[in-house]
Amino acid sequence: MDRHTRHVLTGSLAVPLAPAEAFRLFTAVGERDWVAGWEPRFPTPTADDATPGTVFETGSTTIWVVVDATPPERIRYARVTPGDSAGTVAVALAPAEVGSTVTVTYDMTALSATGDQRMAEFAAGYAAFLRTWEDEIATFLAPNR
């Protein structure tokens, strides 16, 4: 039996909005506002994309399911890319002096040798990945965008 790697990666970013306003930025539909090329596809219509049980797809093979959510404090997704990786992505929002501190935790297990390599690269660049989120959100929120 092949053994693959599990990565638990946690980091934080600052968002200059209170949690009640920032929460939407971390939903499938809300990410469209600030993530270039993010186009979630919903197999069934949904009025609230933060409702547990909501399913959407991204890219050519990644499937996401909202596992649980307590707006505006947290949302957690199951994320599966067949043959590559599976796990959860949790986003927790807490009030900060200016806006929110958003803590993002990827708890992912590789499903193949290719997944092991991709997850190792993702882990090595995780802090930079979250800085990119922070920068992209700041650009989206800038007054003269």
KEMARBA-148900 format. One line per 3 residues: number of its first residue (from 1); their letters; for each residue x, y, z of N, C-alpha, C, CB. Coordinates in steps of 0.001 Angstrom, whole numbers, padded with zeros to 6 digits, always signed. Each point is the difference from the previous one (the first is absolute). Glycine has a CB too. Example, Ala and Ser with C-alpha at 12.3 -4.5 7.8 and 13.67 -1.06 7.14 Angstrom:
2
1	as	+013190:-005690:+007800:-000890:+001190:+000000:+000900:+001200:+000000:-001892:-001173:+001246  +001542:+002223:-001966:+000820:+001190:+000060:-000770:+001090:+000730:+001184:-000628:-002145
***
This chain:
145
1	mdr	+000830:-001182:+000000:-000830:+001182:+000000:+000877:+001249:+000000:-001823:-001253:+001209  +001508:+002173:-002100:+000744:+001252:-000061:-000356:+000883:+001182:+000076:-000150:-002499  +000920:+000844:+003006:-000217:+000978:+001065:+000213:+001384:-000583:+000740:-001635:+001801
4	htr	-001623:+002546:-001409:+000109:+001361:-000493:+000016:+000972:+001166:-001166:-000645:-002125  +001472:+001873:+001824:+000235:+001021:+001011:-001257:+000783:+000340:+002330:+000160:-000804  -002477:+000130:+002094:-001054:+000902:+000480:+000665:+001305:+000403:-001470:-001931:+000803
7	hvl	+000875:+003021:-001230:+000509:+001327:+000349:-001103:+000769:+000722:+001587:+000008:-001995  -001263:+000528:+003161:-000900:+000904:+000705:+000702:+001351:+000020:-001047:-001867:+001449  +000481:+002798:-002207:+000620:+001304:-000193:-000930:+001075:+000530:+001262:-000828:-002022
10	tgs	-000774:+001671:+002908:-000804:+001073:+000574:+000758:+001309:-000106:-001119:-001612:+001577  +000386:+002646:-001945:+000580:+001334:-000064:-001109:+001026:+000068:+001947:-000842:-001350  -001570:+002078:+001522:-000995:+001073:+000149:+000294:+001144:-000947:-000327:-000630:+002391
13	lav	-000725:+001383:-002673:+000103:+001211:-000787:-000918:+001040:+000604:+000570:-001298:-002088  -000275:+002554:+001794:-000812:+001108:+000484:-000932:+000450:-001109:+001818:+000724:+001596  -003064:-000476:-001237:-000987:+000528:-000936:-000595:+001245:+000649:-000523:-002317:-000999
16	pla	+000519:+003458:+000296:-000460:+001250:+000609:-001525:+000151:+000033:+002117:+001009:-000775  -002799:-002090:+001062:-001458:-000006:+000169:-000332:-000772:+001261:-000388:+000148:-002502  -000690:+000225:+003160:-000474:-000778:+001147:-000408:-001393:-000485:-000791:+002111:+001199
19	pae	+000824:-003121:-000316:-000366:-001349:-000423:-001341:-000084:-000732:+001303:-000810:+001924  -002296:+001561:-001490:-001315:-000060:-000651:+000069:+000423:-001467:-001064:+000464:+002211  +001983:+000441:-002540:+000175:+000439:-001391:+000999:-000879:-000746:-000538:+002338:+000705
22	afr	+001553:-002824:-000013:+001066:-000779:-000633:-000410:-001430:-000310:+001625:+001417:+001193  -002551:-001980:-000444:-000372:-001411:-000149:-000292:-000369:-001444:-000916:+000055:+002301  +000142:+000779:-003000:-000401:-000300:-001372:+001201:-000207:-000926:-002076:+001325:+000390
25	lft	+003185:-000658:-000110:+001195:-000131:-000841:+000549:-001420:-000020:+000526:+002368:+000500  -000927:-003192:+000460:+000535:-001359:+000125:-001039:-001075:-000327:+001566:+000859:+001733  -002628:-000439:-002415:-000989:-000947:-000515:+000289:-000224:-001481:-001758:+000747:+001701
28	avg	+001186:-001782:-002265:+000247:-000317:-001411:-000342:+001175:-000901:-000465:-002400:+000481  -000693:+002999:-000298:-000418:+001121:-000835:+000813:+001247:+000334:-002315:-000970:-000153  +002560:+001231:+001419:+000735:+001194:+000407:+001430:+000029:-000506:-001427:+000077:+001994
31	erd	+002058:-001225:-002113:+001383:-000035:-000487:+000098:+000454:-001452:+000476:-001862:+001592  -001572:+001768:-002334:+000010:+000492:-001393:+000415:+001471:-000058:-001812:-001651:-000591  +001491:+002405:+001647:+000289:+001437:+000018:+001490:+000316:-000011:-002121:+000313:+001222
34	wva	+002934:-001179:-000644:+001414:+000351:+000155:+000991:-001039:-000510:-000714:+001291:+001932  +000248:-002479:-002318:+000906:-001032:-000508:-000142:-000091:-001519:-000154:-001290:+002184  +001198:+001685:-002892:-000019:-000070:-001464:-000196:-001448:-000451:+001507:+002029:-000146
37	gwe	-002465:-002245:-000732:-000240:-001326:-000547:-000809:-000938:+000883:+002091:+000311:-001175  -002507:+000152:+002354:-000796:-000853:+000908:-001423:-000031:-000524:+001462:+000560:+002016  -001879:-001705:-002497:-001347:-000165:-000548:-000628:-001285:+000529:+000664:+001270:-002073
40	prf	-001176:-001238:+003288:-000640:-001207:+000523:-001251:-000341:-000811:+000890:+000522:+002299  -001097:-001814:-002493:-001191:-000497:-000700:-000822:-000810:+000994:+001208:-000059:-002252  -002481:+000369:+002323:-000907:-000664:+000937:-000869:-000992:-000772:-000015:+002034:+001533
43	ptp	+000042:-003332:-001177:-000826:-000963:-000727:-001499:+000197:+000238:+001890:-001602:+000156  -002236:+002222:+000974:-001389:+000360:+000262:-000026:+001446:+000474:-000627:-002404:+000583  -000417:+003142:-000923:-000074:+001394:+000442:+000016:+000102:+001525:-001280:+000565:-002081
46	tad	+001870:+000510:+002573:+000031:+000233:+001441:-000246:+001478:+000276:+001599:-001932:+000334  -002450:+002191:+000629:-000275:+001386:+000389:+001077:+000529:+000937:-002452:-000421:-000269  +003121:-000482:+001006:+001019:+000385:+000980:+001162:-000974:-000124:-001741:+000982:+001588
49	dat	+002836:-000535:-002172:+001134:-000891:-000241:+000786:-000342:+001268:+000140:+000969:-002271  -000559:-000470:+003427:+000625:-000368:+001272:-000826:-001038:+000762:+001021:+002280:+000102  -002072:-002791:-000722:-000842:-000999:+000649:+000706:-001355:+000009:-002072:+001250:-000720
52	pgt	+002198:-001889:+001904:+000601:-001334:+000034:-000695:-000940:-000980:+000631:+000361:+002398  +000196:-001146:-003081:-000497:-000912:-001020:+000089:+000561:-001407:-001500:-000922:+001702  +001743:+002227:-001833:+000146:+000604:-001319:+001236:-000578:-000687:-001135:+002125:+000792
55	vfe	+000958:-002526:-002045:+001078:-000590:-000793:+000312:+000926:-001168:-000698:-002350:+000660  +001998:+002524:-000923:+000414:+000719:-001196:+001308:-000586:-000507:-001158:+002100:+000792  +001459:-001798:-002047:+001217:-000490:-000634:+000831:+001181:-000478:-001162:-002129:-000699
58	tgs	+002486:+001949:+000692:+000908:+000993:-000567:+001011:-000737:-000868:-000297:+001575:+001989  +000889:-000829:-002912:+000958:-000634:-000898:-000679:-001129:-000756:+001901:+000603:+001535  -001109:-001563:-001948:-000590:-001102:-000754:-000395:-001172:+000885:+001357:+000701:-001940
61	tti	-000822:-000779:+003175:-000285:-001188:+000805:-000199:+000208:+001492:+001275:-001149:-001670  -001167:+002361:+002191:-000083:+000177:+001451:-001447:+000181:+000449:+002290:+001022:-000008  -002665:-001822:+000989:-001356:+000019:+000561:+000088:+000517:+001425:-000753:-001939:-001467
64	wvv	-000127:+002878:+001787:-000067:+000611:+001323:-001380:-000243:+000593:+001690:+001762:-000664  -001753:-001953:+001978:-001271:-000129:+000717:+000096:+000846:+001261:-000421:-002351:-000917  -000581:+003200:+001143:-000031:+000762:+001253:-000345:-000997:+001109:-000708:+002201:-001169
67	vda	+001633:-002398:+002092:-000188:-000960:+001091:-000791:+000640:+001138:+002156:-001153:-000620  -001720:+002348:+001010:-000736:+000734:+001032:+000348:+001478:-000111:-000019:-002022:+001540  -000853:+002825:-000990:+000220:+001449:-000035:-000737:+000657:+001149:+000277:-000056:-002497
70	tpp	+000373:+001042:+003084:-000601:+000845:+001020:+000331:+001439:-000383:+000192:-001800:+001835  -000947:+002350:-002803:+000274:+001378:-000421:-000197:+000967:+001163:-000712:-000569:-002344  +001541:+001549:+002502:+001164:+000348:-000810:+001311:-000504:+000590:-001241:+001992:-000762
73	eri	+001188:-003029:+001591:+001192:-000440:+000728:+000826:-001059:-000709:-001225:+000538:+002029  +000572:-001439:-002759:+000786:-001078:-000610:-000781:-000708:-001086:+001219:-000297:+002141  -000467:-000324:-003043:-000554:-000881:-001016:+001061:-001063:-000267:-001457:+001851:-001052
76	rya	+000996:-003069:+000836:+000934:-001107:-000256:-000502:-000785:-001198:+000650:-000146:+002451  +000285:-000176:-003331:-000290:-000726:-001228:+000734:-001335:-000018:-000348:+002171:-001206  -000289:-003191:+000630:+000723:-001198:-000426:+000439:+000298:-001423:-001333:-001629:+001519
79	rvt	+002526:+001198:-001877:+000557:+000284:-001328:+000662:-001269:-000513:+000364:+002463:+000558  -000785:-002920:-001744:+000545:-001223:-000580:+000373:+000247:-001457:-001388:-001412:+001571  +002617:+001094:-001899:+000450:-000040:-001386:+000384:-001455:-000248:+000833:+002465:-000034
82	pgd	-001706:-003241:-000627:+000260:-001432:-000181:+001401:-000275:-000568:-002455:-000330:-000354  +003118:-000650:+000962:+001335:-000378:-000426:+001095:+000939:+000459:-001062:-001031:-001922  +000704:+002111:+002628:+000984:+000987:+000424:-000013:+000188:+001516:-000245:+001143:-002210
85	sag	-000863:-000613:+002755:-000042:+000313:+001428:-001440:+000099:+000492:+002188:+001211:-000206  -002332:-001343:+001521:-001313:+000131:+000638:+000208:+000507:+001418:-000985:-001867:-001419  -000017:+002612:+001901:+000091:+000499:+001373:-000984:+001109:+000239:+002386:-000625:+000066
88	tva	-002035:+001502:+000857:-000884:+001114:+000346:+000750:+001321:-000080:-001339:-001512:+001485  +000549:+002563:-001695:+000512:+001370:+000037:-000920:+000758:+000942:+000973:-000090:-002392  -000411:+000624:+003464:-000780:+000741:+000993:+000432:+001454:+000004:-000269:-002072:+001406
91	val	-000720:+002953:-001334:+000251:+001437:+000053:-000686:+000527:+001256:+000164:+000209:-002558  +000613:+000398:+003452:-000544:+000568:+001241:+000284:+001490:+000015:+000325:-002182:+001248  -001353:+002965:-000936:+000123:+001454:+000029:-000177:+000493:+001432:-000863:+000172:-002376
94	apa	+001766:+000700:+002795:-000072:+000572:+001347:+000172:+001510:-000104:+000912:-002132:+001046  -001639:+002876:-000206:+000169:+001451:-000020:+001438:+000372:+000349:-002420:+000302:+000629  +002924:+000712:-001304:+001335:+000520:+000269:-000131:+001499:+000241:+001122:-001806:-001424
97	evg	-000036:+002426:+001823:-000037:+001442:+000262:-000520:+000766:-001218:+001920:-000257:+001604  -001464:-000160:-002773:-000481:+000588:-001254:-000466:-001158:-000876:+001591:+002023:+000153  -002888:-002297:-000169:-000526:-001046:-000865:-000011:-001363:+000642:+000797:+001304:-001891
100	stv	-000240:-002278:+001164:-000045:-001396:+000436:+001349:-000672:-000178:-002420:-000096:-000595  +002671:-000861:+001469:+001086:-000941:-000217:-000664:-001264:-000510:+001520:+001007:+001827  -001061:-001471:-002970:-000577:-001180:-000633:+001042:-001101:+000048:-001494:+001395:-001519
103	tvt	+001143:-002506:+002173:+000904:-001136:+000118:-000497:-001087:-000939:+000582:+000570:+002413  +000312:-001026:-003277:-000342:-000990:-001014:+000819:-001256:+000257:-000565:+001805:-001696  -000129:-002941:+001825:+000672:-001268:+000254:-000353:-001000:-001092:-000028:+000445:+002479
106	ydm	+001039:-000890:-003180:-000130:-001097:-000960:+000471:-001257:+000707:+000355:+001524:-002030  -001211:-002537:+002124:+000346:-001306:+000563:-000197:-000993:-001139:-000693:+000622:+002425  +001758:-000871:-003163:-000095:-000745:-001246:+000908:-001226:+000003:-000562:+002124:-001175
109	tal	+000078:-003181:+000543:+000769:-001224:-000170:+000168:-000261:-001486:-000855:-000943:+002190  +002089:+000662:-002584:+000266:-000346:-001393:-000575:-001385:-000285:+002104:+001427:-000023  -002551:-001619:-001214:-000576:-001279:-000413:+000878:-000746:-001006:-002251:+000973:+000410
112	sat	+003373:-000371:-000773:+000885:-000596:-000999:+001388:+000612:+000152:-001939:-000394:-001600  +002901:-000146:+000863:+001344:+000573:+000009:-000031:+001421:-000556:+001005:-002299:-000260  -001790:+002518:-000769:-000146:+001347:-000560:-000607:+000930:+001046:-000272:-000955:-002326
115	gdq	-000730:+000454:+003047:-000608:+000792:+001074:+000991:+000321:+001101:-002181:-001054:-000516  +003039:+000077:+000857:+001046:+000248:+001005:+000890:+001160:-000429:-000035:-002429:+000653  +000459:+002418:-001913:+000883:+001054:-000497:-000716:+001341:-000005:+001219:-001678:-001406
118	rma	-002456:+001699:+000919:-000738:+001251:-000061:-000265:+000546:+001403:-001054:-000743:-002153  +000697:-000128:+003093:-000263:+000442:+001374:+001270:+000511:+000672:-001869:-001655:+000150  +003014:+001039:-000418:+001265:+000473:+000570:+000314:+001404:-000522:+000844:-002384:+000180
121	efa	-001077:+002614:-001475:+000223:+001334:-000581:-000972:+001015:+000593:+000821:-001059:-002131  -002074:+000654:+002300:-001010:+000881:+000595:+000408:+000362:+001430:-001811:-001040:-001444  +002246:+000046:+002220:+000417:+000242:+001390:+001178:+000966:+000051:-000803:-002291:+000642
124	agy	+001766:+002127:-001538:+001185:+000864:-000004:-000365:+001450:-000315:+001391:-001961:-000704  -002447:+002175:-000072:-000389:+001354:-000371:-001235:+000513:+000703:+001017:-000449:-002152  -001424:-000226:+003232:-001277:+000335:+000640:-000052:+001431:+000541:-000217:-002398:+000585
127	aaf	+001258:+002844:+000075:+000004:+001371:+000545:-000120:+001019:-001134:+001418:-000755:+001959  -000705:+000540:-003044:-000084:+000904:-001150:-001386:-000065:-000639:+002466:-000285:-000401  -003054:-000892:+000369:-001353:-000201:-000523:-000993:+000882:+000764:+000581:-002379:-000662
130	lrt	-000495:+002368:+001986:-000917:+000818:+000806:+000287:+001492:-000148:-000192:-001890:+001618  +001459:+002270:-001800:+000314:+001413:-000260:-000646:+000442:-001313:+002188:-000217:+001262  -002212:-000678:-002242:-000651:+000303:-001272:-001482:+000244:+000216:+001693:-001384:-001224
133	wed	-002341:+000552:+002051:-001415:+000214:+000321:-000182:+001390:+000601:-000339:-002481:+000381  +001174:+002807:+000595:-000115:+001293:+000676:+000146:+001146:-001006:+000918:-001021:+002120  +000069:+000914:-003008:+000226:+001035:-001013:-001171:+000095:-000979:+002466:-000379:+000214
136	eia	-002974:-000766:-000666:-001102:+000006:-000962:-001276:+000568:+000617:+001020:-001983:-001137  -001277:+001672:+002390:-001176:+000555:+000682:+000172:+001503:+000178:-000394:-002193:+001199  +001594:+002640:-000801:+000242:+001442:+000161:-000197:+000730:-001322:+001622:-000474:+001860
139	tfl	-001156:-000104:-002947:-000187:+000610:-001320:-001477:+000079:-000344:+002232:-000874:-000737  -002966:-000192:+001002:-001443:-000007:-000268:-000716:+001066:+000818:+000121:-002447:-000513  +000289:+002631:+001754:-000664:+000951:+000889:+000463:+001451:-000182:-000239:-001865:+001602
142	apn	+001322:+002068:-002342:+000535:+001352:-000198:-001079:+000906:-000599:+002334:-000939:-000321  -002415:+002191:+000777:-001093:+000886:-000411:-000044:+000317:-001502:+000147:+000959:+002258  +000980:-000906:-002921:+000012:+000339:-001425:+000442:-001170:-000861:+000468:+002357:+000613
145	r	-001024:-003509:-000343:+000427:-001191:-000745:-000420:+000010:-001420:-000101:-001229:+002054
***
